[in-house]
């Protein structure tokens, strides 16, 4: 029996059953679709080990002109700002 190519449509179909969603993906974990193909999304790592006081309501990430990266977290108690310094050196 010759090999046969099976094509799946991109996206996750959570509305139908496995049988009803024939030719579709019905479940996933850490997957995104690029150019119609599934791609593994890397996991995450914790930014801090401490517990944040209060309930975080907003988060904003930004970079300054030196390339330092910041993450601001606004909770109902505090505004927390985390900094990751850019250690890149220039070569002459």
TATAZI-V669063 format. One record per backbone hydrogen bond with DSSP energy under -1.0 kcal/mol. NH is the residue of the N-H (numbers start at 1). CO is the residue of the C=O. Records with the same first field share a line. If there is no record, write none. Layout:
NH->CO ; CO
This chain:
9->23
13->25
21->17
24->21
32->39
34->37
37->34
39->32
41->30
57->74
58->74
60->72
62->70
64->68
67->64
69->84
70->62
71->82
72->60
73->80
74->58
75->78
76->55
80->73
82->71
84->69
